[in-house]
Amino acid sequence: MRIVKEHEERRNEILNSAQTLFVTKGYTKTTINDILQAVGIAKGTFYHYFKSKEEVLDAIIERIIQADVTKAQHIASDATLSAMEKIFAILLAQAPQQGDHKEQLIEHLHQPDNAEMHQKSLVQAIIHLSPILTEVIEQGIEENIFQTNYPQETVEFLLVSAQVIFDEGFFQWQPEEMLQRATAFVQLIERALGAKEGSFQKMLTILLK
């Protein structure tokens, strides 16, 4: 008997199977036929949901980023937290936990075959997280703990530099090199935001995790 699935259920089934293939086989090596076989659907059914493999990739990235954005928005909207408390809470929430799905995904994104998927995930993370962090920085300006005339631009520069310099897919720093750069980045954040010296020292623990 033919099984008719709800639209969102079938769409997520395609995304789940494609994501598994992308991170294990590699995005460039995965074909639409591979996805069809993994899900057990006809080509016409696939094209009912997605126009291309690239569109599937975009949807997977959007789903991953949205989970992080939801966490960040929840923290940023907590009126009981100071700006500094929100920043550290958001950063901790973004960090993958050992053994979880996100950590496994990030590990696979660092493979050469997943370069396009990796690049898109970095760009989307910056685009969607920067507005939330900008609001937190603006709160910090009101609290007189930050001083900057360009909160949004400062957040964007800091996110881009952090995403690149601390990405193991781009650089494989030795422990002492990583410590040096993490220490320099903490100082950079404090100066860029006009924050008190030492106020971001706790970030070293997050960067060196």
Protein Blocks (a to p, Z undefined) as FASTA:
>chain_A
ZZdddfklmmmmmmmmmmmmmmmnopklpcfklmmmmnopafklmmmmpgbfklmmmmmm
mmmmmmmmmmmmmmmmmmkbcfklmmmmmmmmmpccehiaklmmmmmmmpmklmmmmmmm
mmmmmmmmmmmmmmmmmmmmmnopaccfblmlmmmmmmmmmmmmmpmklpccdfklmmmm
mmmmmmmmmmmnopaehklmmmmmmmmZZ
